[in-house]
Structures are given as C-alpha cells and as structure tokens.
Amino acid sequence: MKPNSRSEVRDDFVLGLVVGNSRLHWGLFLGKKLYFTWDSRHLPEDVILQIPQCQTLDELITLTTRFSFPSYSPPIYFPPPIFLASVVPRETEKWLSYSNIQVITLSQVPLKETYPTLGIDRALALLGTGKKYGFPALVIDAGTALTFTGVNENECLVGGAILPGLGLQLVSLGENTGQLPLLTTGEILNLPPRFALETKTAILSGVIYTLLAGVQDFIDHWLSLFPHSYIVVTGGDGTLLMDLLAQLSSSLGKRLITDQNLIFWGIEEVLRNL
C-alpha cells in the first residue's frame, strides 16, 4: 500500500554506508537507532545516481543487491542523508556525486589519542564496541585485512596491528606461485591436520595454524594488560575465525564475542553527538 499523504512518509531516518575493500555495508537508522542492515557489491556511479528515485527501503535494497526484498517496509523520504565511512578512496570519489552525502571523519569519533592515519572503520568499530559492551575493549576485524585495535578504560586508543586476512593469504599463495592451487575461505570447514599429506591441506594447515597462533598471542598479551577487557570479533571472516578459534581452544572461544554491526554501533554514537 502506498502512502496517501506526505505525513505518512518517515523522514526521521538516515543511511549509514561503510565502504569496505570487498563490499558495501548498509545500515538504516530510524530516530538515530540502528533498525536494519544489509550488504551489497560495490556500485557503479549510474546506480548511485538512481538511489534518489527509490521510494521505499524495499526498492533501495533491490537496487543495490539486484535481489527483490520480499517483505513490505514503510515508505521513507528520499533522497535520504547518507553518512559515509570509507577505506577505499576510489569508491569514496564515486559517492561524492550523491546529493545528500556526509563523510564521517576521524574528528567526529570521540576517542582519545588517535593518530591521523587510523582507518575510520577501525575507529568506528572500536567506538561501537566500547559503547555497546564497555571499555576497555579489543576489536579483531577479520576482513580482507586482519586487524587488532585496542582501547583502554579511559576511551584512549592503545594501538593495534594489521596483517593480511585469511582469504588474502590464500589468494597470495595461489596467484604468486607456479604450482600451488588457488584456495578460498569457503573451503575451510574445520581445522585441518597440522602435518598434511597433500598440497591443498598443507596450504590450509600452514595459513590457518600460523594465523590462529598469531591471533591467540595478541589476545593473550592484551589480556595481560587488561584482564577484564571485552574482546569482540567482527568482519566478513569473523564467524569463521571464531569457529576455528573455538575448535582450537574451547576456553578461548567462550571468551570472545562476535558482532557484525560494530561499525554501525559506532555510527549510531556519532549520530547521537551531532
């Protein structure tokens, strides 16, 4: 059913858009509270320019994902304001053509002692973790890159680390060697044998066990500094990483929290402070 008057259309909403290296992450905020999230591919500029023509959330999701959204949602006022957090400069440039865009900057993230080149995705995820779960906190983001970012009880950045993510390590071996096969994270179901008797399993063993050992070492060191800290895992490979860590150590698995909306909790806090 379509609205009969302008008063039936919601205008107390904004869109949060997180531009990652592999995908776009969308969040709809109603009254500055996160209401709904979805993911899509990176969009060409001609599709971006079609967004103001949408009339409902259903139409927007269909446009961005190419899949129909089966349930009815209330009409919302377009073009919506979009708050953009991007770590991909070439994608940021495309979104600047949108008529109602605001790029979230590090200065809008109320954390202390940050440094100028800290990624906005890491800063927002850290802020969201602290505000939702509490400080101190360590965020492990298992995306294209695997990152560790920590904040203390005074909401001051402690620091972090960055390394190639699980999928990127597999791709690097497959694309930069003459005889090793190209593997994906979709082929990982369980921990492989440590000492493999065929090439595919040997690659999985080497990448997975060294990565998990590194993750566990960072967690152990963080807990030596902040024994009562929250530790939250996020990112596209976050669930897989959690499963593998739990298989490696059930006690470690119970210590961790998984949450795919950390950046959106951070955007929610930025919206509250506007």
Long-range contacts (C-beta under 8 A, 24 or more apart in sequence): 1-72, 2-55, 2-75, 3-75, 8-75, 9-74, 9-75, 9-76, 9-77, 10-74, 10-75, 10-76, 10-77, 11-76, 11-77, 13-76, 13-77, 13-80, 14-80, 14-81, 14-82, 14-83, 14-271, 15-80, 15-81, 15-82, 15-83, 16-82, 16-83, 16-85, 16-263, 16-264, 16-267, 17-82, 17-83, 17-84, 17-85, 17-86, 17-95, 18-85, 18-86, 18-121, 18-124, 18-263, 18-264, 18-267, 19-84, 19-85, 19-86, 19-87, 19-88, 19-91, 19-92, 19-95, 20-87, 20-88, 20-121, 20-143, 20-144, 20-236, 21-87, 21-88, 21-143, 21-144, 21-145, 22-143, 22-144, 22-236, 23-236, 24-64, 25-263, 25-264, 26-64, 27-261, 27-264, 27-267, 28-57, 29-267, 29-268, 29-271, 32-268, 32-271, 32-272, 33-268, 34-261, 34-264, 34-265, 34-267, 34-268, 37-260, 37-261, 37-264, 38-64, 38-65, 39-65, 40-64, 40-65, 41-65, 42-88, 42-91, 43-94, 44-94, 45-94, 45-97, 48-94, 48-95, 48-97, 48-98, 49-97, 49-98, 51-78, 51-79, 51-98, 52-78, 52-79, 52-99, 53-78, 54-78, 83-267, 83-270, 83-271, 85-120, 85-121, 85-124, 85-263, 85-267, 86-120, 87-119, 87-120, 87-121, 104-267, 104-270, 108-270, 108-273, 109-266, 109-270, 110-155, 110-269, 110-273, 111-151, 111-155, 111-156, 111-157, 112-154, 112-155, 112-156, 112-157, 113-156, 113-157, 114-157, 115-157, 118-157, 119-147, 121-263, 122-147, 122-149, 122-160, 123-266, 124-262, 124-263, 124-266, 124-267, 124-270, 125-149, 125-234, 125-262, 125-263, 125-266, 126-150, 126-151, 126-157, 126-266, 127-265, 127-266, 127-269, 127-270, 128-261, 128-262, 128-263, 128-264, 128-265, 128-266, 128-267, 128-268, 128-269, 129-230, 129-232, 129-259, 129-262, 129-265, 129-266, 130-155, 131-265, 131-266, 131-268, 131-269, 132-259, 132-262, 132-265, 133-230, 133-232, 133-257, 134-230, 136-226, 136-228, 136-229, 136-230, 137-229, 137-230, 137-231, 137-232, 138-218, 138-219, 138-222, 138-226, 138-229, 138-230, 138-231, 138-232, 139-232, 139-234, 139-262, 140-215, 140-218, 140-219, 140-231, 140-232, 140-233, 140-234, 140-235, 140-238, 140-241, 140-256, 141-233, 141-234, 141-235, 141-238, 141-262, 142-166, 142-233, 142-234, 142-235, 142-236, 142-237, 142-238, 142-240, 142-241, 143-235, 143-236, 143-237, 144-168, 144-236, 146-211, 146-215, 146-235, 148-218, 148-222, 150-222, 150-226, 150-229, 152-226, 153-226, 158-225, 161-218, 163-214, 165-235, 165-237, 166-207, 166-208, 166-211, 166-237, 166-240, 166-241, 167-237, 169-207, 169-211, 170-203, 170-207, 173-203, 173-207, 185-237, 185-240, 188-240, 188-244, 190-247, 191-244, 191-247, 191-248, 208-244, 212-244, 212-245, 212-248, 215-241, 215-245, 216-245, 216-248, 216-249, 216-252, 219-252, 219-255, 230-257, 231-255, 231-256, 231-257, 232-256, 232-257, 232-258, 232-259, 232-262, 233-257, 233-258, 233-259, 234-258, 234-259, 234-260, 234-262, 234-263, 235-260
